[in-house]
């Protein structure tokens, strides 16, 4: 997503701020938000953030990043309402797979960019 790093940062920033805001509100102000658990809402918002990033990466031609962010989003959506061991484990595994791929490819792209500009 070379041409849209600012968009990616903005999406991540907004999603993180909203998720943290929900969590903090639930932790310090009220036990629920519209009858829902604030932690679950925060994780769901963060999952939606990864879903938006998946769409953005797909639109900019980085389908591999799109799939990786989509896998991480599904992991978060599984994790948010999870109360059983298998769902929690499945969510964490999907987050791990998507996150590791994103990290490895991001490091590789940055290294290639430094090699061509340096």
Residue pairs with C-beta under 8 A, 6 or more apart in sequence:
1 7
1 8
1 56
1 57
1 60
1 62
1 65
3 60
4 56
4 60
7 56
8 53
8 56
11 49
11 52
11 53
11 56
12 49
12 53
14 49
15 45
15 46
15 48
15 49
15 50
15 52
16 46
16 49
18 45
19 42
19 43
19 45
19 46
19 49
20 42
22 33
22 38
22 41
22 42
22 45
23 38
23 39
23 42
25 33
25 38
26 32
26 33
26 37
26 38
26 39
26 41
26 42
27 38
30 38
31 38
32 38
33 41
40 80
40 81
41 80
43 76
43 79
43 80
44 76
44 77
44 80
46 76
47 73
47 74
47 75
47 76
47 77
47 79
47 80
48 73
50 69
50 70
50 72
50 73
50 76
50 98
51 69
51 70
51 73
53 65
53 69
53 73
54 65
54 66
54 67
54 68
54 69
54 70
54 73
55 66
56 66
57 63
57 65
57 66
57 69
58 66
64 101
64 105
65 102
65 105
68 97
68 98
68 99
68 101
68 102
68 105
69 98
69 102
70 98
71 94
71 97
71 98
71 101
72 94
72 95
72 98
72 99
72 102
73 98
74 94
75 90
75 91
75 92
75 93
75 94
75 95
75 96
75 97
75 98
76 91
76 95
77 91
78 87
78 90
78 91
78 94
79 87
79 88
79 91
79 92
79 95
80 91
81 87
82 88
82 91
